[in-house]
Amino acid sequence: MKSKQIDLHSLLNSFLAVDGIASYSQSLEEVFSVVEQEAHSMRDFLQVLVNTSLWQGWGIAPNPYEAMILTVGSEIDRLATLLHEPAFHSKKHMMDVCLMLSYLLRQEEIGGHEAIGPPWLTSSTEKWQLLLAAAGHDLGHPGLMNATPYELELQSLDLLRALLLRLDQDDGFIPSALESIAPWILATDHGQYQALLHRLTINSPDHVDCLAMLLVEADLACSVLPIRGPLLTSRLCDEWAGPYPEKSIALRKQVGYLSFLASLQFVSPQSVHAGITTILHNSLSQLRTRLS
């Protein structure tokens, strides 16, 4: 008996059109699980995503970002055939981040501009820039940790720059676009997370920091889901088992995962409205109960 074929476009369209929130995580778990099983090409996944009603509703004219995003997707697929993909930092993780970012940005329409407010609100152009950053933030990731601040993020930016400059635009647009997204990609260095959090607690946080945190939260949010979170953590442990066996063993223990979750805060109005803060609280409570 053949398994039922999933229409990924209809699934993502429906998910990103829902006006409610997924505070109890079930709908998020279901959608990300289906994407995990059904999406095998990063480029094809991104093609489906940018053609959803949500992203088409954020259209800009002209829109050079769509071609740039799909080019990144093709490069991710190409690298996956040449190199052994890391257990965690694979195309599946990049799909997670792009879809979660879309879900967070959707909250600006659900909650309305008043609920989000400046300096967190994003323009249509900034949304496309954020999606480009989400697609490329771990480009060429070797499955290692930073030995120096921003080491791997800078490597990804270098690969991204070399890749996109091949599109042969001579108007200076691509260097300008890369300059815009670079601070956001650098912010995904987890070693800089607490400093970014601290800056965002001041009375008037910088808009660039707000956009950086949206990418960071999209990068982290799947790891707090009660089912997918432990699965992703296990993959990160597998990724670290060779180069960092002690860190791998420590994280694999539930107390290690608890320590990681307890270090997180989801502070963007988009994440708060999306229920990610509630999901984190529930996951922490469940884990603490199991450990008590």
C-alpha positions as CSV (number, residue, x, y, z in Angstrom):
1,M,0.0,0.0,0.0
2,K,1.4,3.4,-1.0
3,S,1.8,6.0,1.7
4,K,-0.3,9.1,1.3
5,Q,1.5,11.8,-0.6
6,I,1.8,15.1,1.3
7,D,1.1,18.4,-0.5
8,L,3.8,20.5,1.1
9,H,2.6,23.7,-0.5
10,S,-0.9,23.2,0.9
11,L,0.5,22.3,4.3
12,L,2.7,25.3,4.6
13,N,0.0,27.6,3.2
14,S,-2.5,26.4,5.8
15,F,0.0,26.5,8.7
16,L,1.1,30.0,7.9
17,A,-2.5,31.2,7.4
18,V,-3.8,30.1,10.8
19,D,-4.8,33.1,13.0
20,G,-4.5,31.3,16.3
21,I,-1.3,30.6,18.2
22,A,0.4,27.2,19.0
23,S,0.9,27.8,22.7
24,Y,0.7,24.1,23.5
25,S,3.1,23.2,20.7
26,Q,1.0,20.4,19.1
27,S,0.5,22.1,15.7
28,L,4.1,23.1,15.5
29,E,5.3,19.6,16.3
30,E,3.0,18.2,13.6
31,V,4.1,20.6,10.9
32,F,7.8,20.4,11.6
33,S,7.6,16.6,11.7
34,V,5.9,16.4,8.3
35,V,8.5,18.8,6.8
36,E,11.3,16.6,8.3
37,Q,9.8,13.6,6.6
38,E,8.7,15.0,3.2
39,A,11.2,17.8,2.3
40,H,14.5,16.4,1.0
41,S,15.8,19.3,-1.1
42,M,16.5,22.7,0.5
43,R,15.9,24.5,-2.8
44,D,12.6,22.8,-3.3
45,F,11.5,23.5,0.2
46,L,12.4,27.2,-0.2
47,Q,10.6,27.3,-3.5
48,V,7.5,26.1,-1.8
49,L,7.9,28.5,1.1
50,V,8.4,31.6,-0.9
51,N,5.4,30.7,-3.0
52,T,3.0,30.5,0.0
53,S,0.4,33.2,0.2
54,L,2.1,34.7,3.2
55,W,5.4,35.3,1.5
56,Q,3.8,36.4,-1.8
57,G,1.7,38.9,0.3
58,W,5.0,40.4,1.4
59,G,6.1,40.8,-2.2
60,I,8.4,43.7,-3.2
61,A,9.1,45.0,-6.7
62,P,11.6,44.3,-7.9
63,N,12.4,41.3,-5.6
64,P,16.0,40.1,-6.1
65,Y,15.9,38.3,-2.8
66,E,13.8,35.4,-4.0
67,A,16.5,34.4,-6.6
68,M,19.2,34.8,-4.0
69,I,17.4,32.6,-1.5
70,L,16.8,29.9,-4.0
71,T,20.5,30.1,-5.0
72,V,21.5,29.5,-1.4
73,G,19.1,26.5,-1.3
74,S,20.7,25.0,-4.4
75,E,24.2,25.5,-2.8
76,I,23.1,23.8,0.4
77,D,21.9,20.8,-1.6
78,R,25.1,20.7,-3.6
79,L,27.3,20.8,-0.5
80,A,25.2,18.0,1.1
81,T,26.1,15.7,-1.8
82,L,29.8,16.5,-1.6
83,L,30.3,16.5,2.2
84,H,29.0,14.5,5.1
85,E,26.3,16.7,6.6
86,P,26.6,17.4,10.3
87,A,24.0,15.5,12.4
88,F,22.4,18.7,13.6
89,H,23.6,21.6,11.4
90,S,22.1,20.0,8.3
91,K,19.6,21.2,5.7
92,K,16.9,19.9,8.0
93,H,18.0,22.5,10.6
94,M,18.0,25.2,8.0
95,M,14.5,24.3,7.0
96,D,13.4,24.5,10.6
97,V,14.9,28.0,10.9
98,C,13.3,29.3,7.7
99,L,9.9,27.9,8.6
100,M,10.1,29.1,12.2
101,L,11.1,32.6,11.1
102,S,8.1,32.7,8.8
103,Y,5.9,31.7,11.7
104,L,7.3,34.5,13.9
105,L,7.0,37.1,11.2
106,R,3.4,36.0,10.6
107,Q,2.6,37.2,14.2
108,E,3.0,40.8,12.9
109,E,-0.2,40.3,10.9
110,I,-2.0,38.2,13.5
111,G,-1.3,40.5,16.4
112,G,-1.3,43.7,14.4
113,H,1.3,46.4,14.4
114,E,0.1,47.8,17.7
115,A,0.8,44.5,19.4
116,I,4.4,44.2,18.0
117,G,5.4,47.8,17.9
118,P,8.6,49.5,17.0
119,P,11.5,48.8,17.0
120,W,10.5,45.2,16.4
121,L,8.3,45.7,13.4
122,T,9.8,44.6,10.1
123,S,9.3,46.0,6.6
124,S,8.6,43.6,3.6
125,T,12.2,44.1,2.5
126,E,13.5,43.2,5.9
127,K,11.4,40.1,6.0
128,W,13.0,38.9,2.7
129,Q,16.4,39.8,4.0
130,L,15.8,37.8,7.2
131,L,14.7,34.8,5.1
132,L,18.0,35.1,3.2
133,A,19.9,35.2,6.4
134,A,18.0,32.2,7.8
135,A,18.7,30.2,4.7
136,G,22.4,31.0,4.7
137,H,23.3,31.5,8.3
138,D,24.9,28.0,8.7
139,L,26.1,27.6,5.1
140,G,29.0,25.1,4.9
141,H,28.8,24.4,8.7
142,P,31.5,21.8,9.5
143,G,29.8,20.5,12.7
144,L,32.3,22.2,15.0
145,M,32.1,24.9,17.6
146,N,33.7,28.4,17.4
147,A,37.3,28.5,18.5
148,T,37.2,32.3,18.3
149,P,34.1,34.6,18.4
150,Y,32.1,34.5,15.1
151,E,34.5,32.1,13.5
152,L,31.9,29.8,11.8
153,E,29.5,32.7,11.2
154,L,32.2,34.6,9.3
155,Q,33.0,31.5,7.3
156,S,29.3,31.2,6.3
157,L,29.2,34.9,5.3
158,D,32.3,34.4,3.2
159,L,30.7,31.4,1.4
160,L,27.5,33.4,1.0
161,R,29.3,36.4,-0.4
162,A,31.2,34.3,-2.9
163,L,28.1,32.4,-4.0
164,L,25.8,35.4,-4.4
165,L,28.4,37.6,-6.2
166,R,28.3,35.0,-9.0
167,L,24.8,36.2,-9.8
168,D,26.7,39.0,-11.6
169,Q,24.8,42.0,-10.5
170,D,27.1,45.0,-11.0
171,D,24.9,47.6,-9.3
172,G,26.3,47.0,-5.8
173,F,23.0,45.6,-4.6
174,I,24.4,42.2,-3.4
175,P,27.2,43.7,-1.3
176,S,24.7,46.1,0.2
177,A,22.3,43.2,1.0
178,L,25.1,41.2,2.6
179,E,26.1,44.2,4.7
180,S,22.5,44.4,6.0
181,I,22.2,40.7,7.0
182,A,25.8,40.3,8.3
183,P,25.1,41.5,11.9
184,W,22.1,39.2,12.1
185,I,24.1,36.1,11.0
186,L,26.9,37.0,13.4
187,A,24.4,37.2,16.2
188,T,23.7,33.4,15.8
189,D,27.1,32.8,17.5
190,H,25.6,31.4,20.7
191,G,28.5,32.8,22.6
192,Q,27.1,36.3,21.9
193,Y,23.6,35.4,23.0
194,Q,23.6,36.8,26.6
195,A,25.2,40.1,25.4
196,L,22.4,40.5,22.8
197,L,19.8,39.7,25.5
198,H,21.4,42.4,27.7
199,R,21.3,45.0,25.0
200,L,17.7,44.3,24.3
201,T,16.7,45.0,27.9
202,I,17.5,48.7,27.7
203,N,14.7,51.2,27.2
204,S,15.3,51.8,23.5
205,P,16.8,48.7,21.9
206,D,18.4,49.1,18.5
207,H,16.4,48.0,15.5
208,V,19.3,46.0,14.1
209,D,19.6,44.1,17.4
210,C,15.8,43.4,17.3
211,L,16.1,41.9,13.8
212,A,19.2,39.9,14.9
213,M,17.2,38.5,17.8
214,L,14.4,37.4,15.5
215,L,16.9,35.3,13.5
216,V,18.4,34.0,16.7
217,E,15.0,33.0,18.1
218,A,14.1,31.3,14.9
219,D,17.4,29.4,15.2
220,L,16.6,28.3,18.7
221,A,12.8,27.9,18.9
222,C,12.5,24.3,17.6
223,S,14.9,23.2,20.4
224,V,12.4,24.1,23.1
225,L,9.5,22.0,21.6
226,P,8.8,19.1,24.0
227,I,9.2,16.4,21.3
228,R,11.3,17.9,18.6
229,G,13.6,19.6,21.1
230,P,15.1,16.5,22.6
231,L,15.4,14.9,19.1
232,L,17.4,17.9,17.9
233,T,19.5,17.9,21.1
234,S,20.3,14.2,20.5
235,R,21.5,15.1,17.0
236,L,23.7,17.9,18.4
237,C,25.2,15.3,20.8
238,D,25.9,13.0,17.9
239,E,27.6,15.9,16.0
240,W,29.8,16.7,19.0
241,A,30.6,13.1,19.9
242,G,33.8,13.0,17.8
243,P,35.4,16.5,18.3
244,Y,33.9,17.3,21.8
245,P,33.1,14.0,23.6
246,E,32.8,15.5,27.1
247,K,30.4,18.2,25.9
248,S,28.4,15.6,24.0
249,I,28.0,13.4,27.1
250,A,27.1,16.4,29.3
251,L,24.4,17.7,26.9
252,R,23.0,14.2,26.4
253,K,22.1,14.0,30.1
254,Q,18.7,15.5,30.8
255,V,20.2,17.9,33.3
256,G,22.4,19.2,30.5
257,Y,19.4,19.8,28.3
258,L,17.6,21.5,31.2
259,S,20.6,23.8,31.7
260,F,20.4,24.8,28.0
261,L,16.7,25.5,28.1
262,A,17.0,27.5,31.3
263,S,19.5,29.8,29.7
264,L,17.0,30.8,27.0
265,Q,14.6,33.7,26.9
266,F,12.3,34.6,24.0
267,V,11.9,38.3,24.2
268,S,10.6,39.4,20.8
269,P,7.0,40.4,20.7
270,Q,6.7,38.0,17.8
271,S,7.8,35.1,19.9
272,V,5.7,36.1,22.8
273,H,2.6,36.4,20.6
274,A,3.5,33.1,18.9
275,G,3.4,31.3,22.3
276,I,7.1,30.3,22.2
277,T,7.6,31.7,25.7
278,T,4.7,29.5,26.9
279,I,6.2,26.4,25.2
280,L,9.6,27.1,26.8
281,H,7.9,27.4,30.2
282,N,6.0,24.1,29.7
283,S,9.0,22.2,28.5
284,L,11.1,23.4,31.5
285,S,8.3,22.4,33.9
286,Q,8.0,19.0,32.4
287,L,11.7,18.4,32.4
288,R,12.1,19.6,36.0
289,T,9.3,17.3,37.1
290,R,11.0,14.3,35.4
291,L,14.3,15.1,37.2
292,S,12.8,15.7,40.6
